[in-house]
């Protein structure tokens, strides 16, 4: 038993947000474009191979252009907590002979619907207080898809990232995209919430890293078909793309050629 005074209000507390400022990093390009060009020449016939085996002759594939761009990766850490009450009902068995029960100055009549063997019961209605907490650290690509550390190599950063962004007309990640990504992952308010005592969403780390990449465009002399191959500007490794991202990359290349 406790003498603590209970004050019940039906108003929910306003959710609080603590969001840190975002930091921008642009990786330096460590691989010379000539190295990338040589690497792509060795693989260009594979771009136009049919059935994975029938490859055209090297002289049938024409170099069109090499384009440098920057791919963003979002590193973000956050936490979400909610202190809330939910409605609850406790069913308590009592002796069959009991006519009424007095609890906290309230008279409760037993429910006699049960069998003789099960005995009578009383229903106690109230509220339960719970606290849910969740934390997470994530790496997303520009589309909000999970990315791995393997896709985010270590490299020195440019001393003046804003200057590089302006020079290469880098399309920056939307102002609150990183916050929205982590919010969608962490903020899950329980359906059973009746009233909220305290609710907090925090983002303690916000970094957007722009990594250099090279896109080389080739054209088939016979079919006039164009296809691209991409390499990481830090590691020189080939970048594998999904079909959707590949189509978008090709549209970007053509826009530069106009």
Secondary structure, DSSP 8 states (H G I E B T S, - for coil): ---------------EEEE---EEEEB---S-HHHHHHHHHHHHHHHT-BTTTB---GGGEEEEEEEEEEEEEEEEEEEEEEEEEEEEEEEEEE-TT--EEEETTEEEE-B--S-TTT-EEEEEEEEEEEEEEEEEEEEEETTS-B--GGGS----B-S-HHHHHHHTT-----TTHHHHHHHHHH----TTEEEEEEEEEEEEEEEEEEEEEEEEEEEETTT--EEEEEEETTT--EE---HHHHHHHHHHHHHHH-
